[in-house]
Amino acid sequence: MQIKCLATMKEKGRLEDFKYDPQPLGPYDVEVAISHCGICHSDINLIDNDWGMSAFPLVPGHEIV
């Protein structure tokens, strides 16, 4: 199953369409269907790499429905 999302490819980059194949679920993982996702200020900090720990491509958003 391919995941469709928005991602930034570089520090301070714009969000653009992105697709990827997720890793197989592990024995303690669960699959969650997400219909909507919000972006908050901490996501902007990650996009801008303000904390020096961002890895790219970066798919922001952790407030999900």
CHARMM-style PDB file with segment names, atoms N, HN, CA, C and O in Angstrom:
ATOM      1  N   MET     1       0.848  -1.173   0.000  1.00  0.00      PROA
ATOM      2  CA  MET     1       0.000   0.000   0.000  1.00  0.00      PROA
ATOM      3  C   MET     1       0.894   1.237   0.000  1.00  0.00      PROA
ATOM      4  O   MET     1       1.731   1.401   0.887  1.00  0.00      PROA
ATOM      5  N   GLN     2       0.721   2.086  -0.972  1.00  0.00      PROA
ATOM      6  HN  GLN     2       0.040   1.953  -1.693  1.00  0.00      PROA
ATOM      7  CA  GLN     2       1.515   3.305  -1.050  1.00  0.00      PROA
ATOM      8  C   GLN     2       0.821   4.425  -0.269  1.00  0.00      PROA
ATOM      9  O   GLN     2      -0.396   4.589  -0.348  1.00  0.00      PROA
ATOM     10  N   ILE     3       1.608   5.186   0.481  1.00  0.00      PROA
ATOM     11  HN  ILE     3       2.597   5.053   0.545  1.00  0.00      PROA
ATOM     12  CA  ILE     3       1.104   6.305   1.279  1.00  0.00      PROA
ATOM     13  C   ILE     3       1.225   7.591   0.462  1.00  0.00      PROA
ATOM     14  O   ILE     3       2.281   7.870  -0.105  1.00  0.00      PROA
ATOM     15  N   LYS     4       0.139   8.380   0.402  1.00  0.00      PROA
ATOM     16  HN  LYS     4      -0.719   8.153   0.863  1.00  0.00      PROA
ATOM     17  CA  LYS     4       0.150   9.687  -0.255  1.00  0.00      PROA
ATOM     18  C   LYS     4       0.117  10.752   0.833  1.00  0.00      PROA
ATOM     19  O   LYS     4      -0.707  10.690   1.746  1.00  0.00      PROA
ATOM     20  N   CYS     5       1.013  11.727   0.734  1.00  0.00      PROA
ATOM     21  HN  CYS     5       1.683  11.778  -0.007  1.00  0.00      PROA
ATOM     22  CA  CYS     5       1.104  12.756   1.769  1.00  0.00      PROA
ATOM     23  C   CYS     5       1.743  14.011   1.188  1.00  0.00      PROA
ATOM     24  O   CYS     5       2.014  14.088  -0.011  1.00  0.00      PROA
ATOM     25  N   LEU     6       1.976  14.975   2.042  1.00  0.00      PROA
ATOM     26  HN  LEU     6       1.756  14.912   3.015  1.00  0.00      PROA
ATOM     27  CA  LEU     6       2.750  16.167   1.700  1.00  0.00      PROA
ATOM     28  C   LEU     6       4.047  16.107   2.485  1.00  0.00      PROA
ATOM     29  O   LEU     6       4.052  15.733   3.658  1.00  0.00      PROA
ATOM     30  N   ALA     7       5.136  16.471   1.847  1.00  0.00      PROA
ATOM     31  HN  ALA     7       5.132  16.774   0.894  1.00  0.00      PROA
ATOM     32  CA  ALA     7       6.445  16.424   2.498  1.00  0.00      PROA
ATOM     33  C   ALA     7       7.302  17.575   1.997  1.00  0.00      PROA
ATOM     34  O   ALA     7       7.064  18.133   0.926  1.00  0.00      PROA
ATOM     35  N   THR     8       8.299  17.914   2.796  1.00  0.00      PROA
ATOM     36  HN  THR     8       8.492  17.460   3.666  1.00  0.00      PROA
ATOM     37  CA  THR     8       9.324  18.850   2.347  1.00  0.00      PROA
ATOM     38  C   THR     8      10.619  18.070   2.178  1.00  0.00      PROA
ATOM     39  O   THR     8      10.937  17.203   2.992  1.00  0.00      PROA
ATOM     40  N   MET     9      11.353  18.373   1.139  1.00  0.00      PROA
ATOM     41  HN  MET     9      11.095  19.077   0.478  1.00  0.00      PROA
ATOM     42  CA  MET     9      12.571  17.638   0.812  1.00  0.00      PROA
ATOM     43  C   MET     9      13.823  18.259   1.408  1.00  0.00      PROA
ATOM     44  O   MET     9      14.891  17.646   1.418  1.00  0.00      PROA
ATOM     45  N   LYS    10      13.680  19.495   1.911  1.00  0.00      PROA
ATOM     46  HN  LYS    10      12.813  19.993   1.903  1.00  0.00      PROA
ATOM     47  CA  LYS    10      14.857  20.193   2.434  1.00  0.00      PROA
ATOM     48  C   LYS    10      14.437  21.175   3.517  1.00  0.00      PROA
ATOM     49  O   LYS    10      13.260  21.510   3.649  1.00  0.00      PROA
ATOM     50  N   GLU    11      15.404  21.622   4.278  1.00  0.00      PROA
ATOM     51  HN  GLU    11      16.360  21.349   4.171  1.00  0.00      PROA
ATOM     52  CA  GLU    11      15.179  22.611   5.329  1.00  0.00      PROA
ATOM     53  C   GLU    11      14.527  23.860   4.748  1.00  0.00      PROA
ATOM     54  O   GLU    11      14.965  24.383   3.723  1.00  0.00      PROA
ATOM     55  N   LYS    12      13.479  24.331   5.410  1.00  0.00      PROA
ATOM     56  HN  LYS    12      13.122  23.906   6.243  1.00  0.00      PROA
ATOM     57  CA  LYS    12      12.722  25.519   5.009  1.00  0.00      PROA
ATOM     58  C   LYS    12      12.056  25.359   3.644  1.00  0.00      PROA
ATOM     59  O   LYS    12      11.695  26.350   3.008  1.00  0.00      PROA
ATOM     60  N   GLY    13      11.892  24.109   3.192  1.00  0.00      PROA
ATOM     61  HN  GLY    13      12.185  23.304   3.708  1.00  0.00      PROA
ATOM     62  CA  GLY    13      11.296  23.845   1.884  1.00  0.00      PROA
ATOM     63  C   GLY    13       9.778  23.912   1.907  1.00  0.00      PROA
ATOM     64  O   GLY    13       9.152  23.914   2.968  1.00  0.00      PROA
ATOM     65  N   ARG    14       9.206  23.967   0.725  1.00  0.00      PROA
ATOM     66  HN  ARG    14       9.714  23.965  -0.137  1.00  0.00      PROA
ATOM     67  CA  ARG    14       7.752  23.957   0.572  1.00  0.00      PROA
ATOM     68  C   ARG    14       7.243  22.523   0.673  1.00  0.00      PROA
ATOM     69  O   ARG    14       7.967  21.575   0.370  1.00  0.00      PROA
ATOM     70  N   LEU    15       5.999  22.374   1.098  1.00  0.00      PROA
ATOM     71  HN  LEU    15       5.410  23.144   1.345  1.00  0.00      PROA
ATOM     72  CA  LEU    15       5.373  21.057   1.107  1.00  0.00      PROA
ATOM     73  C   LEU    15       4.938  20.720  -0.312  1.00  0.00      PROA
ATOM     74  O   LEU    15       4.394  21.566  -1.023  1.00  0.00      PROA
ATOM     75  N   GLU    16       5.182  19.483  -0.717  1.00  0.00      PROA
ATOM     76  HN  GLU    16       5.625  18.796  -0.140  1.00  0.00      PROA
ATOM     77  CA  GLU    16       4.811  19.027  -2.051  1.00  0.00      PROA
ATOM     78  C   GLU    16       4.291  17.600  -1.961  1.00  0.00      PROA
ATOM     79  O   GLU    16       4.552  16.887  -0.992  1.00  0.00      PROA
ATOM     80  N   ASP    17       3.545  17.194  -2.997  1.00  0.00      PROA
ATOM     81  HN  ASP    17       3.333  17.773  -3.785  1.00  0.00      PROA
ATOM     82  CA  ASP    17       3.030  15.828  -3.038  1.00  0.00      PROA
ATOM     83  C   ASP    17       4.175  14.836  -2.917  1.00  0.00      PROA
ATOM     84  O   ASP    17       5.239  15.025  -3.506  1.00  0.00      PROA
ATOM     85  N   PHE    18       3.947  13.774  -2.147  1.00  0.00      PROA
ATOM     86  HN  PHE    18       3.082  13.621  -1.669  1.00  0.00      PROA
ATOM     87  CA  PHE    18       4.986  12.774  -1.893  1.00  0.00      PROA
ATOM     88  C   PHE    18       4.299  11.428  -1.694  1.00  0.00      PROA
ATOM     89  O   PHE    18       3.242  11.360  -1.067  1.00  0.00      PROA
ATOM     90  N   LYS    19       4.879  10.378  -2.212  1.00  0.00      PROA
ATOM     91  HN  LYS    19       5.738  10.433  -2.721  1.00  0.00      PROA
ATOM     92  CA  LYS    19       4.374   9.016  -2.027  1.00  0.00      PROA
ATOM     93  C   LYS    19       5.518   8.140  -1.550  1.00  0.00      PROA
ATOM     94  O   LYS    19       6.666   8.321  -1.956  1.00  0.00      PROA
ATOM     95  N   TYR    20       5.191   7.182  -0.679  1.00  0.00      PROA
ATOM     96  HN  TYR    20       4.259   7.036  -0.349  1.00  0.00      PROA
ATOM     97  CA  TYR    20       6.208   6.235  -0.230  1.00  0.00      PROA
ATOM     98  C   TYR    20       5.552   4.923   0.170  1.00  0.00      PROA
ATOM     99  O   TYR    20       4.358   4.874   0.466  1.00  0.00      PROA
ATOM    100  N   ASP    21       6.342   3.874   0.176  1.00  0.00      PROA
ATOM    101  HN  ASP    21       7.312   3.914  -0.064  1.00  0.00      PROA
ATOM    102  CA  ASP    21       5.889   2.559   0.612  1.00  0.00      PROA
ATOM    103  C   ASP    21       6.314   2.366   2.062  1.00  0.00      PROA
ATOM    104  O   ASP    21       7.508   2.399   2.358  1.00  0.00      PROA
ATOM    105  N   PRO    22       5.357   2.164   2.977  1.00  0.00      PROA
ATOM    106  CA  PRO    22       5.719   1.989   4.385  1.00  0.00      PROA
ATOM    107  C   PRO    22       6.391   0.642   4.630  1.00  0.00      PROA
ATOM    108  O   PRO    22       6.235  -0.297   3.851  1.00  0.00      PROA
ATOM    109  N   GLN    23       7.132   0.568   5.715  1.00  0.00      PROA
ATOM    110  HN  GLN    23       7.259   1.332   6.349  1.00  0.00      PROA
ATOM    111  CA  GLN    23       7.738  -0.696   6.127  1.00  0.00      PROA
ATOM    112  C   GLN    23       6.637  -1.623   6.625  1.00  0.00      PROA
ATOM    113  O   GLN    23       5.578  -1.150   7.038  1.00  0.00      PROA
ATOM    114  N   PRO    24       6.866  -2.934   6.595  1.00  0.00      PROA
ATOM    115  CA  PRO    24       5.865  -3.863   7.143  1.00  0.00      PROA
ATOM    116  C   PRO    24       5.636  -3.592   8.632  1.00  0.00      PROA
ATOM    117  O   PRO    24       6.546  -3.168   9.343  1.00  0.00      PROA
ATOM    118  N   LEU    25       4.414  -3.842   9.089  1.00  0.00      PROA
ATOM    119  HN  LEU    25       3.674  -4.187   8.511  1.00  0.00      PROA
ATOM    120  CA  LEU    25       4.091  -3.663  10.505  1.00  0.00      PROA
ATOM    121  C   LEU    25       4.823  -4.700  11.339  1.00  0.00      PROA
ATOM    122  O   LEU    25       4.945  -5.858  10.942  1.00  0.00      PROA
ATOM    123  N   GLY    26       5.308  -4.275  12.496  1.00  0.00      PROA
ATOM    124  HN  GLY    26       5.209  -3.334  12.819  1.00  0.00      PROA
ATOM    125  CA  GLY    26       5.962  -5.175  13.433  1.00  0.00      PROA
ATOM    126  C   GLY    26       4.933  -5.830  14.343  1.00  0.00      PROA
ATOM    127  O   GLY    26       3.744  -5.525  14.254  1.00  0.00      PROA
ATOM    128  N   PRO    27       5.377  -6.721  15.211  1.00  0.00      PROA
ATOM    129  CA  PRO    27       4.445  -7.462  16.071  1.00  0.00      PROA
ATOM    130  C   PRO    27       3.696  -6.578  17.075  1.00  0.00      PROA
ATOM    131  O   PRO    27       2.646  -6.986  17.572  1.00  0.00      PROA
ATOM    132  N   TYR    28       4.196  -5.398  17.382  1.00  0.00      PROA
ATOM    133  HN  TYR    28       5.049  -5.067  16.978  1.00  0.00      PROA
ATOM    134  CA  TYR    28       3.536  -4.507  18.337  1.00  0.00      PROA
ATOM    135  C   TYR    28       2.999  -3.238  17.673  1.00  0.00      PROA
ATOM    136  O   TYR    28       2.629  -2.290  18.366  1.00  0.00      PROA
ATOM    137  N   ASP    29       2.954  -3.212  16.343  1.00  0.00      PROA
ATOM    138  HN  ASP    29       3.255  -3.982  15.781  1.00  0.00      PROA
ATOM    139  CA  ASP    29       2.455  -2.060  15.597  1.00  0.00      PROA
ATOM    140  C   ASP    29       0.971  -2.231  15.286  1.00  0.00      PROA
ATOM    141  O   ASP    29       0.450  -3.346  15.266  1.00  0.00      PROA
ATOM    142  N   VAL    30       0.303  -1.108  15.044  1.00  0.00      PROA
ATOM    143  HN  VAL    30       0.726  -0.202  15.060  1.00  0.00      PROA
ATOM    144  CA  VAL    30      -1.085  -1.120  14.579  1.00  0.00      PROA
ATOM    145  C   VAL    30      -1.188  -0.204  13.365  1.00  0.00      PROA
ATOM    146  O   VAL    30      -0.440   0.766  13.249  1.00  0.00      PROA
ATOM    147  N   GLU    31      -2.104  -0.511  12.474  1.00  0.00      PROA
ATOM    148  HN  GLU    31      -2.711  -1.299  12.568  1.00  0.00      PROA
ATOM    149  CA  GLU    31      -2.350   0.335  11.318  1.00  0.00      PROA
ATOM    150  C   GLU    31      -3.522   1.249  11.639  1.00  0.00      PROA
ATOM    151  O   GLU    31      -4.566   0.786  12.100  1.00  0.00      PROA
ATOM    152  N   VAL    32      -3.354   2.545  11.398  1.00  0.00      PROA
ATOM    153  HN  VAL    32      -2.506   2.921  11.023  1.00  0.00      PROA
ATOM    154  CA  VAL    32      -4.381   3.538  11.693  1.00  0.00      PROA
ATOM    155  C   VAL    32      -4.724   4.263  10.397  1.00  0.00      PROA
ATOM    156  O   VAL    32      -3.832   4.767   9.716  1.00  0.00      PROA
ATOM    157  N   ALA    33      -6.003   4.319  10.053  1.00  0.00      PROA
ATOM    158  HN  ALA    33      -6.728   3.910  10.607  1.00  0.00      PROA
ATOM    159  CA  ALA    33      -6.442   5.065   8.873  1.00  0.00      PROA
ATOM    160  C   ALA    33      -6.622   6.528   9.275  1.00  0.00      PROA
ATOM    161  O   ALA    33      -7.322   6.828  10.243  1.00  0.00      PROA
ATOM    162  N   ILE    34      -5.996   7.428   8.540  1.00  0.00      PROA
ATOM    163  HN  ILE    34      -5.428   7.184   7.754  1.00  0.00      PROA
ATOM    164  CA  ILE    34      -6.040   8.861   8.844  1.00  0.00      PROA
ATOM    165  C   ILE    34      -6.764   9.572   7.709  1.00  0.00      PROA
ATOM    166  O   ILE    34      -6.407   9.411   6.542  1.00  0.00      PROA
ATOM    167  N   SER    35      -7.787  10.361   8.052  1.00  0.00      PROA
ATOM    168  HN  SER    35      -8.077  10.492   9.000  1.00  0.00      PROA
ATOM    169  CA  SER    35      -8.516  11.098   7.018  1.00  0.00      PROA
ATOM    170  C   SER    35      -8.079  12.561   6.932  1.00  0.00      PROA
ATOM    171  O   SER    35      -8.147  13.162   5.860  1.00  0.00      PROA
ATOM    172  N   HSD    36      -7.630  13.139   8.053  1.00  0.00      PROA
ATOM    173  HN  HSD    36      -7.574  12.650   8.924  1.00  0.00      PROA
ATOM    174  CA  HSD    36      -7.214  14.541   8.081  1.00  0.00      PROA
ATOM    175  C   HSD    36      -6.047  14.706   9.051  1.00  0.00      PROA
ATOM    176  O   HSD    36      -5.888  13.935   9.998  1.00  0.00      PROA
ATOM    177  N   CYS    37      -5.242  15.722   8.792  1.00  0.00      PROA
ATOM    178  HN  CYS    37      -5.371  16.348   8.023  1.00  0.00      PROA
ATOM    179  CA  CYS    37      -4.094  15.982   9.656  1.00  0.00      PROA
ATOM    180  C   CYS    37      -3.900  17.489   9.779  1.00  0.00      PROA
ATOM    181  O   CYS    37      -4.015  18.222   8.797  1.00  0.00      PROA
ATOM    182  N   GLY    38      -3.606  17.941  10.991  1.00  0.00      PROA
ATOM    183  HN  GLY    38      -3.513  17.346  11.789  1.00  0.00      PROA
ATOM    184  CA  GLY    38      -3.343  19.352  11.225  1.00  0.00      PROA
ATOM    185  C   GLY    38      -1.852  19.617  11.370  1.00  0.00      PROA
ATOM    186  O   GLY    38      -1.082  18.738  11.759  1.00  0.00      PROA
ATOM    187  N   ILE    39      -1.466  20.826  11.053  1.00  0.00      PROA
ATOM    188  HN  ILE    39      -2.090  21.540  10.736  1.00  0.00      PROA
ATOM    189  CA  ILE    39      -0.079  21.267  11.197  1.00  0.00      PROA
ATOM    190  C   ILE    39      -0.056  22.302  12.324  1.00  0.00      PROA
ATOM    191  O   ILE    39      -0.828  23.261  12.302  1.00  0.00      PROA
ATOM    192  N   CYS    40       0.817  22.113  13.297  1.00  0.00      PROA
ATOM    193  HN  CYS    40       1.445  21.335  13.316  1.00  0.00      PROA
ATOM    194  CA  CYS    40       0.933  23.089  14.381  1.00  0.00      PROA
ATOM    195  C   CYS    40       2.331  23.719  14.335  1.00  0.00      PROA
ATOM    196  O   CYS    40       3.140  23.394  13.466  1.00  0.00      PROA
ATOM    197  N   HSD    41       2.599  24.611  15.270  1.00  0.00      PROA
ATOM    198  HN  HSD    41       1.942  24.875  15.976  1.00  0.00      PROA
ATOM    199  CA  HSD    41       3.859  25.356  15.215  1.00  0.00      PROA
ATOM    200  C   HSD    41       5.079  24.460  15.357  1.00  0.00      PROA
ATOM    201  O   HSD    41       6.121  24.755  14.772  1.00  0.00      PROA
ATOM    202  N   SER    42       4.982  23.378  16.116  1.00  0.00      PROA
ATOM    203  HN  SER    42       4.136  23.139  16.591  1.00  0.00      PROA
ATOM    204  CA  SER    42       6.148  22.490  16.236  1.00  0.00      PROA
ATOM    205  C   SER    42       6.488  21.843  14.894  1.00  0.00      PROA
ATOM    206  O   SER    42       7.652  21.534  14.638  1.00  0.00      PROA
ATOM    207  N   ASP    43       5.479  21.633  14.025  1.00  0.00      PROA
ATOM    208  HN  ASP    43       4.533  21.884  14.233  1.00  0.00      PROA
ATOM    209  CA  ASP    43       5.757  21.112  12.687  1.00  0.00      PROA
ATOM    210  C   ASP    43       6.542  22.134  11.864  1.00  0.00      PROA
ATOM    211  O   ASP    43       7.427  21.766  11.092  1.00  0.00      PROA
ATOM    212  N   ILE    44       6.216  23.406  12.029  1.00  0.00      PROA
ATOM    213  HN  ILE    44       5.497  23.704  12.656  1.00  0.00      PROA
ATOM    214  CA  ILE    44       6.970  24.459  11.336  1.00  0.00      PROA
ATOM    215  C   ILE    44       8.416  24.472  11.834  1.00  0.00      PROA
ATOM    216  O   ILE    44       9.343  24.640  11.042  1.00  0.00      PROA
ATOM    217  N   ASN    45       8.611  24.295  13.147  1.00  0.00      PROA
ATOM    218  HN  ASN    45       7.858  24.158  13.790  1.00  0.00      PROA
ATOM    219  CA  ASN    45       9.975  24.202  13.679  1.00  0.00      PROA
ATOM    220  C   ASN    45      10.732  23.037  13.052  1.00  0.00      PROA
ATOM    221  O   ASN    45      11.916  23.165  12.742  1.00  0.00      PROA
ATOM    222  N   LEU    46      10.060  21.900  12.862  1.00  0.00      PROA
ATOM    223  HN  LEU    46       9.098  21.796  13.114  1.00  0.00      PROA
ATOM    224  CA  LEU    46      10.711  20.746  12.233  1.00  0.00      PROA
ATOM    225  C   LEU    46      11.031  21.024  10.768  1.00  0.00      PROA
ATOM    226  O   LEU    46      12.120  20.690  10.300  1.00  0.00      PROA
ATOM    227  N   ILE    47      10.088  21.635  10.033  1.00  0.00      PROA
ATOM    228  HN  ILE    47       9.204  21.906  10.413  1.00  0.00      PROA
ATOM    229  CA  ILE    47      10.332  21.974   8.627  1.00  0.00      PROA
ATOM    230  C   ILE    47      11.534  22.908   8.514  1.00  0.00      PROA
ATOM    231  O   ILE    47      12.360  22.747   7.616  1.00  0.00      PROA
ATOM    232  N   ASP    48      11.637  23.874   9.411  1.00  0.00      PROA
ATOM    233  HN  ASP    48      10.966  24.005  10.141  1.00  0.00      PROA
ATOM    234  CA  ASP    48      12.747  24.835   9.384  1.00  0.00      PROA
ATOM    235  C   ASP    48      14.013  24.294  10.042  1.00  0.00      PROA
ATOM    236  O   ASP    48      15.050  24.958  10.027  1.00  0.00      PROA
ATOM    237  N   ASN    49      13.936  23.091  10.620  1.00  0.00      PROA
ATOM    238  HN  ASN    49      13.094  22.552  10.631  1.00  0.00      PROA
ATOM    239  CA  ASN    49      15.054  22.457  11.333  1.00  0.00      PROA
ATOM    240  C   ASN    49      15.578  23.347  12.461  1.00  0.00      PROA
ATOM    241  O   ASN    49      16.785  23.426  12.693  1.00  0.00      PROA
ATOM    242  N   ASP    50      14.665  24.010  13.151  1.00  0.00      PROA
ATOM    243  HN  ASP    50      13.685  23.946  12.963  1.00  0.00      PROA
ATOM    244  CA  ASP    50      15.041  24.907  14.246  1.00  0.00      PROA
ATOM    245  C   ASP    50      15.732  24.188  15.400  1.00  0.00      PROA
ATOM    246  O   ASP    50      16.524  24.795  16.120  1.00  0.00      PROA
ATOM    247  N   TRP    51      15.442  22.911  15.582  1.00  0.00      PROA
ATOM    248  HN  TRP    51      14.798  22.418  14.997  1.00  0.00      PROA
ATOM    249  CA  TRP    51      16.018  22.157  16.697  1.00  0.00      PROA
ATOM    250  C   TRP    51      17.199  21.291  16.260  1.00  0.00      PROA
ATOM    251  O   TRP    51      17.776  20.573  17.076  1.00  0.00      PROA
ATOM    252  N   GLY    52      17.563  21.355  14.968  1.00  0.00      PROA
ATOM    253  HN  GLY    52      17.094  21.938  14.304  1.00  0.00      PROA
ATOM    254  CA  GLY    52      18.729  20.623  14.469  1.00  0.00      PROA
ATOM    255  C   GLY    52      18.580  19.111  14.459  1.00  0.00      PROA
ATOM    256  O   GLY    52      19.582  18.398  14.499  1.00  0.00      PROA
ATOM    257  N   MET    53      17.340  18.602  14.407  1.00  0.00      PROA
ATOM    258  HN  MET    53      16.526  19.181  14.375  1.00  0.00      PROA
ATOM    259  CA  MET    53      17.150  17.148  14.446  1.00  0.00      PROA
ATOM    260  C   MET    53      16.255  16.628  13.326  1.00  0.00      PROA
ATOM    261  O   MET    53      15.887  15.453  13.335  1.00  0.00      PROA
ATOM    262  N   SER    54      15.900  17.470  12.368  1.00  0.00      PROA
ATOM    263  HN  SER    54      16.199  18.425  12.361  1.00  0.00      PROA
ATOM    264  CA  SER    54      14.991  17.057  11.304  1.00  0.00      PROA
ATOM    265  C   SER    54      15.699  16.172  10.288  1.00  0.00      PROA
ATOM    266  O   SER    54      16.872  16.375   9.975  1.00  0.00      PROA
ATOM    267  N   ALA    55      14.966  15.187   9.780  1.00  0.00      PROA
ATOM    268  HN  ALA    55      14.013  15.022  10.034  1.00  0.00      PROA
ATOM    269  CA  ALA    55      15.459  14.302   8.720  1.00  0.00      PROA
ATOM    270  C   ALA    55      14.539  14.480   7.511  1.00  0.00      PROA
ATOM    271  O   ALA    55      13.317  14.513   7.649  1.00  0.00      PROA
ATOM    272  N   PHE    56      15.134  14.593   6.346  1.00  0.00      PROA
ATOM    273  HN  PHE    56      16.128  14.566   6.234  1.00  0.00      PROA
ATOM    274  CA  PHE    56      14.366  14.862   5.126  1.00  0.00      PROA
ATOM    275  C   PHE    56      14.474  13.684   4.173  1.00  0.00      PROA
ATOM    276  O   PHE    56      15.521  13.042   4.105  1.00  0.00      PROA
ATOM    277  N   PRO    57      13.391  13.384   3.421  1.00  0.00      PROA
ATOM    278  CA  PRO    57      12.134  14.112   3.371  1.00  0.00      PROA
ATOM    279  C   PRO    57      11.398  14.038   4.700  1.00  0.00      PROA
ATOM    280  O   PRO    57      11.489  13.046   5.423  1.00  0.00      PROA
ATOM    281  N   LEU    58      10.670  15.101   5.006  1.00  0.00      PROA
ATOM    282  HN  LEU    58      10.596  15.907   4.418  1.00  0.00      PROA
ATOM    283  CA  LEU    58       9.951  15.220   6.274  1.00  0.00      PROA
ATOM    284  C   LEU    58       8.456  15.345   5.990  1.00  0.00      PROA
ATOM    285  O   LEU    58       8.036  16.210   5.222  1.00  0.00      PROA
ATOM    286  N   VAL    59       7.666  14.489   6.604  1.00  0.00      PROA
ATOM    287  HN  VAL    59       8.008  13.786   7.228  1.00  0.00      PROA
ATOM    288  CA  VAL    59       6.205  14.538   6.510  1.00  0.00      PROA
ATOM    289  C   VAL    59       5.695  15.100   7.838  1.00  0.00      PROA
ATOM    290  O   VAL    59       5.649  14.374   8.831  1.00  0.00      PROA
ATOM    291  N   PRO    60       5.308  16.386   7.876  1.00  0.00      PROA
ATOM    292  CA  PRO    60       4.869  16.978   9.134  1.00  0.00      PROA
ATOM    293  C   PRO    60       3.435  16.589   9.468  1.00  0.00      PROA
ATOM    294  O   PRO    60       2.702  16.074   8.624  1.00  0.00      PROA
ATOM    295  N   GLY    61       3.053  16.843  10.704  1.00  0.00      PROA
ATOM    296  HN  GLY    61       3.648  17.261  11.390  1.00  0.00      PROA
ATOM    297  CA  GLY    61       1.679  16.627  11.142  1.00  0.00      PROA
ATOM    298  C   GLY    61       1.579  15.497  12.139  1.00  0.00      PROA
ATOM    299  O   GLY    61       2.032  14.383  11.878  1.00  0.00      PROA
ATOM    300  N   HSD    62       0.984  15.786  13.280  1.00  0.00      PROA
ATOM    301  HN  HSD    62       0.616  16.691  13.491  1.00  0.00      PROA
ATOM    302  CA  HSD    62       0.780  14.748  14.288  1.00  0.00      PROA
ATOM    303  C   HSD    62      -0.575  14.890  14.971  1.00  0.00      PROA
ATOM    304  O   HSD    62      -0.897  14.115  15.871  1.00  0.00      PROA
ATOM    305  N   GLU    63      -1.362  15.862  14.559  1.00  0.00      PROA
ATOM    306  HN  GLU    63      -1.101  16.492  13.828  1.00  0.00      PROA
ATOM    307  CA  GLU    63      -2.716  16.044  15.092  1.00  0.00      PROA
ATOM    308  C   GLU    63      -3.676  15.476  14.055  1.00  0.00      PROA
ATOM    309  O   GLU    63      -4.030  16.153  13.089  1.00  0.00      PROA
ATOM    310  N   ILE    64      -4.096  14.226  14.261  1.00  0.00      PROA
ATOM    311  HN  ILE    64      -3.809  13.677  15.046  1.00  0.00      PROA
ATOM    312  CA  ILE    64      -4.791  13.485  13.211  1.00  0.00      PROA
ATOM    313  C   ILE    64      -6.240  13.167  13.562  1.00  0.00      PROA
ATOM    314  O   ILE    64      -6.623  13.142  14.731  1.00  0.00      PROA
ATOM    315  N   VAL    65      -7.032  12.926  12.522  1.00  0.00      PROA
ATOM    316  HN  VAL    65      -6.721  12.947  11.572  1.00  0.00      PROA
ATOM    317  CA  VAL    65      -8.422  12.470  12.642  1.00  0.00      PROA
ATOM    318  C   VAL    65      -8.530  11.169  11.873  1.00  0.00      PROA
ATOM    319  OT1 VAL    65      -9.606  10.573  11.815  1.00  0.00      PROA
TER     320      VAL     65
END
